[in-house]
Amino acid sequence: MSSSDLEEKGIKPTVFDGELGEEPELPPNLQAVAHKGFLGTLRHYENLLDKKIGVEAHGPARILPENKDPAYGKWSSQIVMMLMWASGTMNLSCFTTGFLGWELGLSLSQTIWITVVASFLGSSITGWCATMGAPTGLRQVSISRYAMGWWPAKIIAFLNVIEQVGWSSVGCITGGLALSAVSDGRINLVLGVVIVAIVGLIFSFVGLRAVLSYEKYAWAVFFVIFMVMYGELAPHASLSTPAVATGMTNTGSQLTLFAVVYGSSNSWCSIVSDYYVHYPVNVSKFKVFLLTTCGIAIPTCIGMILGCCVGSTMGVNSDWATVYDDQGVGFLLQHILYPLGFAKFLLVLLVMSGIGMNCIAIYSGALSIQQFAQPLSLIPRFFWTLVVFVAILLIGIAGRNHLLEVLENFLSLLGYWNTAFFIILSTEHYLFRDGWNGFHKYDLEAWNTASKMPIGIAGFLAFAAGIAGAVVGMQETWWTGPIARKIGAYGGDVGNELSLVFTLVTYIPVRYLELKYVGR
């Protein structure tokens, strides 16, 4: 939305003239530098692109209540809180994750109930974090400074970049597999990954409004596609096939699958407020929580449960299993769906589902880089978007032939640190800042001032303790913790549970001492 559009709505926008304008995301000592030399040129073009095509400038800056667009107060805008996540999560990546239950030796019924429970639990964590965006006008990393502390919050920014690059790479791989299948192999997987990444880059380059505009409508296409796929694929599900894993090994496999699915849904909690800063300060927190939670959990379940159904046939349908093992998920769908021309049409549309996830991941990845260190905010967001794009390409191409292994390891790793992050954020909010009564104990004007933020002793130690708990309880292909190792023949993942306990018992006493002796 341009400045003239805002003025028509009665909002006075902040003016950035490229010479004298103030940059709200920068501290005073960097204001002058922002308008000199090469950096000044970059910012000039950023502002020019903002005026011409709406490229979002000054990404990490706090959105003040008086500068918010009244249109976000309408129900038609607020429903996007649900629809954007539906577009980003109802995709081939979730479908492929559904195969993990079969890989781990679980029955279809076990896999489905774990998927539903873990999806809603992980999504509720993201839903709670979402409630902080509108009242503060801050992005999630900036909000974390009030709990983690100024310096430890940089760890969250760094991990966010890794997380979003990983998510987007998975989306590119699944989209690339679909494109390769549609072209009967004429488009190789590398080129498919590149094409999907480029389309996601275009939307993320423009900024938040472009991302939300795409996500608002894309979900409907994916929903129809998945319903058609359910009609054709679900009847083949093997309900009678028993679990291969038994006894404690079965228990360990259930815990491991739970960790993967939970990690998939809670992994958005460290970026979710990035998309809510324009909503009214007084928007219902329950509405935000409910729309966000359901917007992630329900579409995730739709995609994963269909994957569970198809995965359950791998042990009894050797034809499908051979196609899947030799050529991947894209060719498998093309092989199963009928007629062939219709199957290819659906796969082309499903490529767009990976683009939805990429839009979210690339946008937030670039913002997290800017919040890692104040000097990095001197460089416009669109430049960091390009950097994230290059990283996605490299990882997507490198991991293109190991999708399930990437999913199993990557998604569960996300869950561990996001659990610790959530515990620190929520404990600080309710126990130390009277969060039951709003944000009156948050000095929102000081969001970018290091001297007014907690030093971060409690945040750092609690986060480190949470990671330590995850390490002793995780079950990965490359590492099984000593506690996880005791559950069944192959281990069972209890990393999230231990991360929660270790973080909580560390943060409360250390934060109390930090406030008593440091004062902030």
Secondary structure, DSSP 8 states (H G I E B T S, - for coil): --HHHHHHTT-------SSS---TTS-HHHHTGGGSHHHHHHHHHHHHHHHHH----STTS---GGGS-GGGGSHHHHTHHHHHHHHHHSSHHHHHHTTHHHHTT--HHHHHHHHHHHHHHHHHHHHHHHTTHHHHT--HHHHHHHHH-TTTHHHHHHHHHHHHHHHHHHHHHHHHHHHHHHTTTSS-HHHHHHHHHHHHHHHHHH-HHHHHHHHHHHHHHHHHHHHHHHHHHGGG--SS---SS-HHHHHHHHHHHHHHHHHHHHGGGGTGGGGTTTS-TT--HHHHHHHHHHHHHHHHHHHHHHHHHHHTTTTT-HHHHHHHHHH-HHHHHHHHSSSHHHHHHHHHHHHHHHHHHHHHHHHHHHHHHHHH-GGGGGS-HHHHHHHHHHHHHHHHHHTTT-HHHHHHHHHHHHHHHHHHHHHHHHHIIIIIS-GGG-STT--GGGTT-GGGS---HHHHHHHHHHHHHHHHH-B-SS-B-TTGGGSTTT----HHHHHHHHHHHHHHHHHHHHHHHT--
